[in-house]
């Protein structure tokens, strides 16, 4: 079986940046399980895995456009501290749920504080970064109808529903 649309794929991976710093890894844990072609991985990694088989190992270099996007300066803004309501001790690095002007939920990261003004960034923390994946395909299987309906993997390596 090969990696293809709507197959459940289990991968072990290590993600590094241009300096070789490990940003994320499944090493020492369960493989990551995802449904191929459902947008659960960055597009550059999904494209690279297409057609591969269980046991295949590959190194994939992904430019920002096929990863978490290029940095958008318009997503950085200054807001008054009162916008954080009851949040205490707001500090750089903290993340908050916010609503965009279009009403869409987004995560913002505090990047600076000057007086009572807070700078927040709605770019993904890895936007603008080249991504380097070291990947091994552990397994490939058919997705169940329920997994396809829900858009994610159930059971080992995936999401669990609790009654």
C-alpha positions as CSV (number, residue, x, y, z in Angstrom):
1,X,0.0,0.0,0.0
2,X,1.2,3.5,-0.8
3,X,0.5,6.9,0.8
4,X,-2.5,8.3,-1.1
5,X,-5.6,10.4,-0.6
6,X,-7.7,9.3,2.5
7,X,-5.2,6.6,3.7
8,X,-4.2,6.6,7.4
9,X,-0.5,7.1,7.5
10,X,1.7,6.7,10.6
11,X,5.0,8.5,10.6
12,X,8.0,9.0,12.9
13,X,9.5,12.4,12.3
14,X,12.0,15.0,13.5
15,X,11.5,18.6,12.5
16,X,14.5,21.0,12.6
17,X,15.1,24.6,11.5
18,X,17.9,26.0,9.4
19,X,20.3,25.9,12.4
20,X,19.6,22.3,13.1
21,X,17.6,23.0,16.3
22,X,14.9,20.3,16.9
23,X,11.5,22.0,16.9
24,X,9.4,18.9,17.2
25,X,9.8,15.1,17.1
26,X,7.9,11.8,17.6
27,X,11.2,10.2,18.8
28,X,10.7,8.0,21.8
29,X,6.9,8.1,21.4
30,X,4.1,6.9,19.3
31,X,4.2,7.7,15.6
32,X,2.0,10.6,14.4
33,X,-1.1,9.2,12.7
34,X,-2.9,11.4,10.1
35,X,-5.4,11.0,7.2
36,X,-3.5,11.9,4.0
37,X,-4.9,14.6,1.8
38,X,-7.1,16.2,4.5
39,X,-4.8,19.1,5.3
40,X,-3.6,17.7,8.6
41,X,0.1,18.2,7.7
42,X,1.8,21.2,6.0
43,X,1.3,20.9,2.3
44,X,5.0,20.5,1.4
45,X,5.3,17.4,3.7
46,X,2.1,15.8,2.3
47,X,3.3,16.3,-1.3
48,X,6.7,14.6,-0.4
49,X,5.0,11.6,1.2
50,X,2.6,11.0,-1.7
51,X,3.2,7.6,-3.3
52,X,5.7,6.4,-0.6
53,X,5.5,3.1,1.2
54,X,5.8,1.8,4.7
55,X,9.4,1.6,5.7
56,X,10.5,4.5,3.4
57,X,12.8,7.1,5.0
58,X,13.2,10.5,3.6
59,X,14.5,14.0,4.3
60,X,12.2,16.8,3.2
61,X,13.2,20.5,3.0
62,X,10.1,22.8,2.9
63,X,10.1,26.5,2.1
64,X,7.8,28.8,4.1
65,X,5.2,28.9,1.3
66,X,4.6,25.1,1.6
67,X,5.0,25.1,5.4
68,X,3.5,27.6,7.8
69,X,3.4,30.5,5.3
70,X,5.5,33.6,4.9
71,X,5.4,36.1,7.8
72,X,2.7,38.7,7.3
73,X,3.5,42.1,8.9
74,X,-0.2,43.0,8.9
75,X,-0.7,40.2,11.5
76,X,1.4,42.1,14.0
77,X,-0.4,44.8,16.0
78,X,-0.4,46.8,19.2
79,X,-3.4,46.6,21.5
80,X,-4.1,48.1,24.9
81,X,-3.4,45.9,27.9
82,X,-7.2,46.2,28.8
83,X,-7.9,44.0,25.7
84,X,-6.6,41.1,27.8
85,X,-9.4,41.5,30.4
86,X,-8.6,39.7,33.6
87,X,-5.4,38.1,32.4
88,X,-2.7,38.7,35.0
89,X,1.1,39.2,34.4
90,X,0.9,39.3,30.6
91,X,4.4,38.5,29.3
92,X,6.2,38.1,26.0
93,X,5.8,34.5,24.8
94,X,2.3,34.0,26.2
95,X,-0.4,32.9,23.7
96,X,-4.1,33.9,23.8
97,X,-7.2,33.1,21.7
98,X,-8.4,36.2,19.9
99,X,-11.0,37.1,17.3
100,X,-9.9,38.6,14.1
101,X,-11.8,41.6,12.6
102,X,-13.5,39.0,10.3
103,X,-14.8,37.2,13.4
104,X,-12.4,34.2,12.9
105,X,-10.7,32.6,16.0
106,X,-6.9,32.9,16.0
107,X,-4.0,32.4,18.3
108,X,-1.9,35.4,19.0
109,X,1.5,35.5,20.7
110,X,2.6,38.4,22.9
111,X,5.9,39.6,21.4
112,X,6.4,42.8,23.4
113,X,5.0,45.2,26.0
114,X,5.7,48.9,26.2
115,X,3.8,50.8,28.9
116,X,0.1,49.8,28.6
117,X,0.4,48.7,25.0
118,X,1.0,45.0,24.1
119,X,2.4,43.9,20.7
120,X,0.8,40.6,19.5
121,X,1.6,38.5,16.5
122,X,-1.0,36.3,14.8
123,X,1.5,34.7,12.5
124,X,2.1,31.0,13.1
125,X,5.3,30.8,15.3
126,X,7.0,28.9,12.4
127,X,5.8,31.3,9.7
128,X,8.8,32.4,7.5
129,X,10.9,29.4,8.6
130,X,12.4,26.7,6.3
131,X,11.3,23.4,7.7
132,X,13.5,20.2,7.6
133,X,11.7,16.9,8.2
134,X,13.5,13.6,8.8
135,X,10.6,11.1,8.2
136,X,10.1,7.4,8.4
137,X,6.8,5.9,7.3
138,X,5.8,3.4,10.0
139,X,2.5,2.1,8.6
140,X,-0.3,2.8,6.1
141,X,-3.8,1.6,6.3
142,X,-7.3,2.2,5.0
143,X,-9.3,4.9,6.9
144,X,-12.6,3.9,8.5
145,X,-15.7,5.7,7.3
146,X,-16.0,7.3,10.7
147,X,-12.4,8.6,10.5
148,X,-13.1,10.1,7.1
149,X,-16.4,11.7,8.4
150,X,-14.6,13.2,11.4
151,X,-11.4,14.2,9.4
152,X,-9.0,12.6,11.9
153,X,-7.6,9.2,13.0
154,X,-9.2,7.3,15.9
155,X,-7.4,4.8,18.1
156,X,-3.6,4.4,18.5
157,X,-1.7,7.4,17.4
158,X,-4.9,9.4,16.8
159,X,-7.9,10.9,18.5
160,X,-10.0,9.1,21.1
161,X,-13.7,9.7,21.6
162,X,-15.0,9.3,25.1
163,X,-18.6,8.5,25.9
